[in-house]
């Protein structure tokens, strides 16, 4: 993984609140846990990560953001 991408992800994670970081750890754990545990998480409506980037200017056009990231990483 490219160091620029790692740095970007680290900055995003550092900007999260403690509660958001806890939820992220839970999500990552559940995604790598057993299938049975993963299927227990089904209600996304109360998930803190839904809409968490809605106020981020760079995410107004997420497709453009992805294109820029790819261009920066892969030329």
MARLUM-439646 format. One record per atom (N, C-alpha, C): x, y, z negated. Coordinates in Angstrom, 2 decimals. Layout:
N
{xx X&yy Y&zz Z}
...
***
This chain:
75
{xx 0.85&yy -1.18&zz 0.00}
{xx 0.00&yy 0.00&zz 0.00}
{xx 0.90&yy 1.24&zz 0.00}
{xx 0.53&yy 2.22&zz 0.75}
{xx 1.31&yy 3.43&zz 0.91}
{xx 1.35&yy 4.24&zz -0.39}
{xx 2.48&yy 4.85&zz -0.67}
{xx 2.62&yy 5.60&zz -1.92}
{xx 1.71&yy 6.83&zz -1.96}
{xx 1.45&yy 7.45&zz -0.81}
{xx 0.53&yy 8.60&zz -0.79}
{xx -0.87&yy 8.17&zz -1.21}
{xx -1.29&yy 7.03&zz -0.71}
{xx -2.61&yy 6.51&zz -1.07}
{xx -2.66&yy 6.17&zz -2.55}
{xx -1.63&yy 5.53&zz -3.05}
{xx -1.56&yy 5.19&zz -4.48}
{xx -1.62&yy 6.44&zz -5.33}
{xx -0.87&yy 7.48&zz -4.93}
{xx -0.88&yy 8.74&zz -5.67}
{xx -2.26&yy 9.38&zz -5.65}
{xx -2.92&yy 9.34&zz -4.49}
{xx -4.27&yy 9.90&zz -4.37}
{xx -5.24&yy 9.16&zz -5.28}
{xx -5.18&yy 7.84&zz -5.27}
{xx -6.05&yy 7.06&zz -6.13}
{xx -5.76&yy 7.32&zz -7.60}
{xx -4.50&yy 7.45&zz -7.94}
{xx -4.13&yy 7.73&zz -9.33}
{xx -4.68&yy 9.07&zz -9.77}
{xx -4.62&yy 10.08&zz -8.90}
{xx -5.16&yy 11.40&zz -9.24}
{xx -6.67&yy 11.33&zz -9.45}
{xx -7.35&yy 10.59&zz -8.59}
{xx -8.80&yy 10.45&zz -8.72}
{xx -9.14&yy 9.77&zz -10.03}
{xx -8.44&yy 8.69&zz -10.34}
{xx -8.71&yy 7.97&zz -11.58}
{xx -8.41&yy 8.83&zz -12.79}
{xx -7.33&yy 9.59&zz -12.74}
{xx -6.99&yy 10.46&zz -13.87}
{xx -8.04&yy 11.54&zz -14.08}
{xx -8.73&yy 11.94&zz -13.02}
{xx -9.73&yy 13.00&zz -13.14}
{xx -11.06&yy 12.49&zz -13.72}
{xx -11.20&yy 11.18&zz -13.84}
{xx -12.44&yy 10.61&zz -14.37}
{xx -12.54&yy 10.83&zz -15.88}
{xx -13.76&yy 10.92&zz -16.36}
{xx -13.98&yy 11.01&zz -17.80}
{xx -13.70&yy 9.64&zz -18.42}
{xx -13.58&yy 9.59&zz -19.73}
{xx -13.33&yy 8.33&zz -20.43}
{xx -14.44&yy 7.33&zz -20.13}
{xx -15.68&yy 7.81&zz -20.13}
{xx -16.82&yy 6.93&zz -19.85}
{xx -16.75&yy 6.36&zz -18.43}
{xx -16.38&yy 7.20&zz -17.47}
{xx -16.26&yy 6.74&zz -16.08}
{xx -15.12&yy 5.73&zz -15.94}
{xx -14.02&yy 5.97&zz -16.64}
{xx -12.89&yy 5.03&zz -16.60}
{xx -13.30&yy 3.68&zz -17.18}
{xx -14.07&yy 3.71&zz -18.26}
{xx -14.55&yy 2.48&zz -18.88}
{xx -15.45&yy 1.72&zz -17.91}
{xx -16.34&yy 2.44&zz -17.24}
{xx -17.22&yy 1.81&zz -16.25}
{xx -16.42&yy 1.22&zz -15.09}
{xx -15.38&yy 1.92&zz -14.67}
{xx -14.53&yy 1.43&zz -13.58}
{xx -13.85&yy 0.13&zz -13.99}
{xx -13.31&yy 0.09&zz -15.21}
{xx -12.68&yy -1.13&zz -15.70}
{xx -13.68&yy -2.27&zz -15.74}
{xx -14.90&yy -1.98&zz -16.17}
{xx -15.94&yy -3.00&zz -16.22}
{xx -16.26&yy -3.51&zz -14.82}
{xx -16.41&yy -2.60&zz -13.87}
{xx -16.71&yy -2.98&zz -12.48}
{xx -15.59&yy -3.85&zz -11.90}
{xx -14.35&yy -3.43&zz -12.11}
{xx -13.23&yy -4.20&zz -11.58}
{xx -13.21&yy -5.58&zz -12.20}
{xx -13.40&yy -5.65&zz -13.52}
{xx -13.41&yy -6.94&zz -14.20}
{xx -14.52&yy -7.82&zz -13.66}
{xx -15.72&yy -7.26&zz -13.51}
{xx -16.84&yy -8.06&zz -13.02}
{xx -16.62&yy -8.53&zz -11.59}
{xx -15.96&yy -7.72&zz -10.79}
{xx -15.71&yy -8.11&zz -9.40}
{xx -14.71&yy -9.25&zz -9.29}
{xx -13.82&yy -9.38&zz -10.26}
{xx -12.84&yy -10.46&zz -10.20}
{xx -13.20&yy -11.62&zz -11.11}
{xx -14.30&yy -11.48&zz -11.84}
{xx -14.75&yy -12.55&zz -12.72}
{xx -15.53&yy -13.60&zz -11.93}
{xx -16.08&yy -14.54&zz -12.65}
{xx -16.83&yy -15.61&zz -12.01}
{xx -18.06&yy -15.09&zz -11.29}
{xx -18.53&yy -15.85&zz -10.33}
{xx -19.72&yy -15.48&zz -9.56}
{xx -20.91&yy -15.28&zz -10.48}
{xx -21.05&yy -16.11&zz -11.48}
{xx -22.18&yy -16.01&zz -12.41}
{xx -22.17&yy -14.67&zz -13.14}
{xx -21.01&yy -14.25&zz -13.62}
{xx -20.91&yy -12.97&zz -14.33}
{xx -21.20&yy -11.82&zz -13.38}
{xx -20.69&yy -11.90&zz -12.17}
{xx -20.88&yy -10.83&zz -11.19}
{xx -22.36&yy -10.63&zz -10.86}
{xx -23.10&yy -11.69&zz -10.74}
{xx -24.50&yy -11.56&zz -10.36}
{xx -25.36&yy -10.98&zz -11.47}
{xx -24.84&yy -10.91&zz -12.69}
{xx -25.60&yy -10.33&zz -13.79}
{xx -25.74&yy -8.81&zz -13.64}
{xx -24.84&yy -8.17&zz -12.92}
{xx -24.89&yy -6.73&zz -12.73}
{xx -25.67&yy -6.47&zz -11.44}
{xx -26.94&yy -6.12&zz -11.58}
{xx -27.78&yy -5.94&zz -10.40}
{xx -28.42&yy -4.56&zz -10.32}
{xx -28.58&yy -3.86&zz -11.42}
{xx -29.25&yy -2.56&zz -11.40}
{xx -28.22&yy -1.45&zz -11.26}
{xx -28.14&yy -0.89&zz -10.06}
{xx -27.17&yy 0.16&zz -9.76}
{xx -27.74&yy 1.55&zz -10.05}
{xx -29.02&yy 1.66&zz -10.33}
{xx -29.62&yy 2.98&zz -10.47}
{xx -29.08&yy 3.75&zz -11.67}
{xx -28.64&yy 3.06&zz -12.71}
{xx -28.10&yy 3.74&zz -13.89}
{xx -26.58&yy 3.76&zz -13.91}
{xx -25.97&yy 3.29&zz -12.85}
{xx -24.52&yy 3.22&zz -12.79}
{xx -23.93&yy 4.61&zz -12.66}
{xx -22.93&yy 4.93&zz -13.48}
{xx -22.31&yy 6.25&zz -13.46}
{xx -21.57&yy 6.54&zz -12.16}
{xx -21.20&yy 5.51&zz -11.42}
{xx -20.44&yy 5.72&zz -10.20}
{xx -21.32&yy 6.11&zz -9.02}
{xx -22.61&yy 5.90&zz -9.12}
{xx -23.51&yy 6.31&zz -8.05}
{xx -23.58&yy 7.83&zz -8.05}
{xx -23.11&yy 8.43&zz -6.98}
{xx -23.13&yy 9.89&zz -6.86}
{xx -22.01&yy 10.62&zz -7.58}
{xx -21.01&yy 9.89&zz -8.07}
{xx -19.97&yy 10.55&zz -8.86}
{xx -19.13&yy 11.52&zz -8.04}
{xx -19.11&yy 11.38&zz -6.71}
{xx -18.32&yy 12.28&zz -5.87}
{xx -19.19&yy 13.28&zz -5.15}
{xx -20.45&yy 13.40&zz -5.51}
{xx -21.38&yy 14.26&zz -4.78}
{xx -20.95&yy 15.72&zz -4.78}
{xx -20.23&yy 16.16&zz -5.79}
{xx -19.82&yy 17.56&zz -5.88}
{xx -18.40&yy 17.80&zz -5.38}
{xx -17.75&yy 16.77&zz -4.88}
{xx -16.38&yy 16.92&zz -4.38}
{xx -16.43&yy 17.44&zz -2.94}
{xx -15.78&yy 18.56&zz -2.71}
{xx -15.81&yy 19.21&zz -1.40}
{xx -15.28&yy 18.30&zz -0.31}
{xx -14.22&yy 17.57&zz -0.59}
{xx -13.63&yy 16.71&zz 0.43}
{xx -14.52&yy 15.54&zz 0.82}
{xx -15.57&yy 15.28&zz 0.04}
{xx -16.48&yy 14.17&zz 0.33}
{xx -17.76&yy 14.62&zz 1.03}
{xx -17.84&yy 15.89&zz 1.41}
{xx -19.03&yy 16.36&zz 2.12}
{xx -19.23&yy 15.58&zz 3.41}
{xx -18.13&yy 15.27&zz 4.07}
{xx -18.18&yy 14.43&zz 5.27}
{xx -17.21&yy 13.28&zz 5.02}
{xx -17.72&yy 12.20&zz 4.45}
{xx -16.84&yy 11.10&zz 4.05}
{xx -16.18&yy 10.43&zz 5.25}
{xx -16.84&yy 10.40&zz 6.38}
{xx -16.24&yy 9.80&zz 7.58}
{xx -15.02&yy 10.60&zz 8.02}
{xx -15.13&yy 11.91&zz 7.97}
{xx -13.99&yy 12.76&zz 8.33}
{xx -12.86&yy 12.55&zz 7.32}
{xx -13.19&yy 12.44&zz 6.03}
{xx -12.17&yy 12.23&zz 5.01}
{xx -11.40&yy 10.93&zz 5.28}
{xx -12.15&yy 9.87&zz 5.64}
{xx -11.52&yy 8.59&zz 5.93}
{xx -10.61&yy 8.72&zz 7.15}
{xx -11.09&yy 9.41&zz 8.21}
{xx -10.26&yy 9.60&zz 9.41}
{xx -8.96&yy 10.32&zz 9.07}
{xx -9.05&yy 11.37&zz 8.26}
{xx -7.86&yy 12.13&zz 7.88}
{xx -6.90&yy 11.26&zz 7.08}
{xx -7.44&yy 10.49&zz 6.13}
{xx -6.59&yy 9.60&zz 5.33}
{xx -5.88&yy 8.58&zz 6.21}
{xx -6.60&yy 8.02&zz 7.15}
{xx -5.99&yy 7.04&zz 8.06}
{xx -4.92&yy 7.68&zz 8.92}
{xx -5.18&yy 8.88&zz 9.43}
{xx -4.17&yy 9.57&zz 10.24}
{xx -2.92&yy 9.85&zz 9.43}
{xx -3.09&yy 10.29&zz 8.19}
{xx -1.95&yy 10.58&zz 7.32}
{xx -1.16&yy 9.33&zz 7.00}
{xx -1.86&yy 8.23&zz 6.79}
{xx -1.20&yy 6.99&zz 6.38}
{xx -0.60&yy 6.22&zz 7.56}
{xx -1.31&yy 6.22&zz 8.69}
{xx -0.89&yy 5.37&zz 9.79}
{xx -0.48&yy 6.14&zz 11.04}
{xx -0.54&yy 7.47&zz 10.97}
{xx -0.10&yy 8.29&zz 12.09}
{xx -0.99&yy 8.30&zz 13.20}
***
